[in-house]
Amino acid sequence: MSMSENELYQKTLQNLNESSSLSGHELLFGFLQGSQNYNLEVKSSDVDCKGYFYPTFDDLYNGKFLSHTYDVKHGQVASHDVRLLPDLLGKMNPTYLELFFSKMVVSSDDSKALSVLKTPEEFFNNLYFSRRTILLKSLCGVTLMKCQEAFHWTENRKDVFDKYGYDIKAASHAIRDLYLFKSCLEKEFSNPYLEYGKLIRLEDEEVRKTILDVKLGKMKMEEANDLIAKIRLETLELRAEVDKLPTKISDSDPINPLKDEIQQIVREKFRK
């Protein structure tokens, strides 16, 4: 049974506040990430988050940047100095782009001046059109990585391998990442914010069902092995197409203006 919207918000807020206490950094904004955003939530799903925090005076003086994942009551919080946000978004890794499509965003008054929160549709569309090739390469890379992890035994994944014979979480991610990769490669989006958002929410019920079957351990190891092998082969074939695409970043790219916005917010924080 899914959590109510209020319960989900409260757990997201609690996680972010706990990570703020653990890190000793003030929260600027944060958001829910993971299965709830993908329409893949199950009873055992954690409430994982990403948080962006103000630097401390010591950080500024010593040139340090917070970047750490904290285990908290309801899941994990990947915590970052907000000054890292532009470069993280610029890499076009889908886990960071999830900011634009999260069900829950917790923000301070100061953070509402940031274009990523104030005008998310405009920001994401400019980012997508400017860096589409970078996104495609990122999706290709994460798909191949998850394919490798799905059948690569490690000590910290011993329990899941003993139970299922493969890493069900990595395998489910590989299916989802290929779906995103193929869709972004094959389609010309007129409004990426809306169309990529539909992909993130897995409105394709057939794809969603396959992912859930794997995530819940319903797919046998042999079948999963064949599926992951097919995903890997298809991804490698598609990579050859992506390698031919231009990678020039357009003048409408919003990353440098975002850097200026963050610099201004941090500067104002230390003037108070």
C-alpha positions in Angstrom: 0.0 0.0 0.0 1.4 3.4 -1.0 2.0 6.1 1.6 -0.3 9.1 1.7 1.1 12.3 0.3 1.4 13.9 3.7 3.2 10.8 5.2 5.6 10.9 2.2 6.3 14.6 2.7 6.8 14.2 6.5 9.3 11.3 5.9 11.1 13.3 3.2 11.4 16.3 5.5 12.5 14.2 8.5 15.2 12.6 6.4 16.5 15.9 5.1 16.5 17.5 8.6 18.4 14.5 10.0 21.0 14.6 7.3 21.4 18.4 8.0 22.1 17.5 11.7 24.5 14.8 10.8 26.5 16.9 8.3 26.4 20.1 10.3 25.2 22.0 7.2 22.0 24.1 6.7 19.6 22.7 4.1 18.9 24.9 1.1 16.6 22.4 -0.6 16.1 18.7 -1.1 13.8 16.2 -2.8 12.5 12.7 -2.8 14.2 10.3 -5.2 13.7 6.7 -6.2 10.8 4.3 -6.6 8.0 6.7 -5.6 8.9 9.0 -8.5 9.0 6.1 -11.0 5.6 4.6 -10.0 7.5 1.6 -8.7 6.8 2.0 -5.0 6.2 -1.2 -3.0 5.5 -1.8 0.7 9.2 -2.2 1.5 10.4 0.9 -0.4 12.6 3.3 1.5 12.2 7.1 1.3 15.5 8.1 -0.2 16.4 11.7 -0.9 18.9 14.1 -2.3 19.7 17.3 -0.4 21.7 20.5 -1.3 23.2 22.4 1.6 24.8 25.7 2.2 28.6 25.6 2.7 29.9 26.5 6.1 32.4 29.2 6.7 35.1 26.5 7.1 34.1 25.0 3.8 34.6 28.3 2.1 37.8 29.1 3.9 39.3 25.6 3.2 37.9 25.0 -0.2 35.8 22.0 0.9 32.5 20.7 -0.6 30.1 18.5 1.3 29.4 15.3 -0.7 28.3 12.3 1.5 25.4 9.8 1.7 23.9 9.5 5.2 21.9 6.6 6.5 18.8 8.1 8.1 15.6 6.8 9.7 13.6 6.2 6.6 16.3 5.6 4.0 19.4 7.5 2.7 20.1 11.1 1.9 22.8 11.9 -0.7 23.9 15.3 0.6 25.8 17.8 -1.5 27.1 21.4 -1.2 24.8 23.4 -3.4 27.8 24.8 -5.2 28.2 21.3 -6.8 24.7 21.4 -8.3 25.5 23.0 -11.7 28.3 20.5 -12.4 26.1 17.6 -11.2 23.2 18.6 -13.5 25.6 19.3 -16.3 26.7 15.7 -16.4 23.1 14.8 -17.2 23.0 11.7 -14.9 19.3 10.7 -14.6 19.5 10.5 -10.8 20.3 14.2 -10.6 17.8 15.2 -13.2 15.2 13.6 -11.0 15.0 16.9 -9.2 12.7 18.2 -11.9 10.2 15.3 -11.6 10.2 14.5 -7.9 6.9 14.1 -6.1 8.3 15.9 -3.1 10.6 19.0 -3.0 11.4 20.6 0.3 12.8 24.1 -0.1 13.8 27.1 2.0 12.7 30.6 1.1 16.2 31.4 -0.3 16.2 28.5 -2.6 13.0 29.6 -4.4 15.0 32.2 -6.2 16.9 29.4 -8.0 15.7 28.9 -11.6 15.7 25.1 -11.1 12.9 25.6 -8.6 11.3 28.8 -9.8 11.0 27.9 -13.5 11.7 24.1 -13.7 10.1 23.5 -17.0 12.0 26.2 -18.8 15.3 25.2 -17.1 14.9 21.5 -18.0 13.9 22.2 -21.6 16.9 24.4 -22.1 19.2 21.9 -20.4 17.8 19.0 -22.5 18.1 20.7 -25.8 21.6 22.0 -25.0 22.9 18.7 -23.6 20.8 15.9 -25.2 23.9 14.0 -26.5 25.5 14.1 -23.0 22.2 12.7 -21.5 22.2 9.9 -24.1 25.8 9.0 -23.3 25.0 9.1 -19.6 22.0 6.8 -20.0 24.0 4.5 -22.1 26.7 4.3 -19.4 24.4 3.7 -16.5 22.5 1.0 -18.4 25.8 -0.9 -19.1 26.9 -0.4 -15.5 23.6 -1.9 -14.1 23.9 -4.8 -16.5 27.3 -5.6 -15.1 26.1 -5.2 -11.5 23.1 -7.5 -12.0 25.3 -10.6 -12.2 28.4 -9.5 -10.5 28.6 -11.0 -7.0 30.0 -9.0 -4.2 30.1 -9.6 -0.5 27.7 -6.8 0.4 25.2 -8.3 -2.0 25.6 -11.9 -0.8 22.0 -12.1 0.6 20.2 -11.1 -2.6 22.4 -13.4 -4.7 21.8 -16.3 -2.3 18.0 -15.7 -2.6 17.6 -14.8 -6.3 20.8 -15.7 -8.0 21.2 -12.1 -9.2 20.9 -8.5 -8.1 17.2 -7.8 -8.6 17.6 -4.1 -8.0 20.4 -3.6 -10.5 18.5 -5.7 -13.1 15.4 -3.6 -12.7 17.4 -0.4 -13.1 19.0 -1.8 -16.3 15.5 -2.3 -17.8 14.4 1.2 -16.8 17.5 2.9 -18.0 17.4 1.2 -21.4 13.8 2.3 -21.7 14.8 5.9 -21.0 17.8 5.6 -23.3 15.9 4.3 -26.3 13.0 6.7 -25.9 15.3 9.8 -25.7 17.3 8.5 -28.7 14.4 7.6 -30.9 12.0 10.5 -30.2 12.2 14.2 -31.0 10.7 15.9 -27.9 8.9 19.2 -28.5 8.6 19.7 -24.7 11.2 17.5 -22.9 9.9 18.5 -19.5 6.5 16.9 -20.2 7.7 14.0 -22.3 10.7 12.9 -20.2 8.5 13.3 -17.2 6.1 10.7 -18.6 9.0 8.3 -19.2 10.3 8.8 -15.6 6.8 7.9 -14.2 6.7 4.8 -16.4 3.3 5.4 -17.9 4.0 2.5 -20.2 2.3 -0.3 -18.2 4.1 -3.2 -20.0 7.5 -1.8 -19.1 6.4 -1.0 -15.6 5.1 -4.5 -15.1 8.4 -6.1 -16.3 10.4 -3.9 -14.0 8.2 -4.7 -11.0 8.4 -8.5 -11.7 12.2 -8.2 -11.5 12.2 -5.9 -8.6 9.9 -8.2 -6.6 12.0 -11.3 -7.5 9.4 -12.9 -9.7 11.7 -13.4 -12.6 13.8 -16.6 -12.5 17.6 -16.2 -12.7 17.8 -17.9 -16.2 15.2 -15.6 -17.7 16.8 -12.5 -16.1 20.2 -13.6 -17.4 18.8 -13.8 -20.9 17.1 -10.4 -20.6 20.1 -8.6 -19.2 22.3 -10.1 -22.0 19.8 -8.7 -24.6 19.7 -5.3 -22.9 23.5 -5.1 -22.9 23.8 -6.1 -26.6 21.1 -3.6 -27.6 22.7 -0.8 -25.5 26.1 -1.4 -27.2 24.4 -1.2 -30.6 22.7 2.0 -29.8 25.9 3.5 -28.4 27.3 3.4 -31.9 24.5 5.7 -33.0 25.1 8.1 -30.1 28.8 8.3 -30.8 28.0 9.9 -34.2 25.9 12.8 -32.6 27.4 16.3 -32.0 28.2 17.2 -28.5 28.4 21.0 -28.8 26.6 22.8 -25.9 24.3 25.5 -27.2 24.2 29.1 -26.1 20.9 28.5 -24.3 22.5 26.2 -21.8 21.4 27.2 -18.3 24.3 25.9 -16.3 26.5 29.0 -16.1 23.6 31.3 -15.1 22.7 28.7 -12.4 26.3 29.0 -11.1 25.8 32.8 -10.8 22.5 32.4 -9.0 24.1 30.0 -6.4 27.1 32.3 -5.9 24.7 35.1 -5.2 22.7 33.1 -2.7 25.8 31.9 -0.9 27.2 35.4 -0.8 24.0 36.8 0.6 23.9 34.1 3.2 27.3 35.1 4.7 26.4 38.8 4.6 23.5 38.3 7.0 
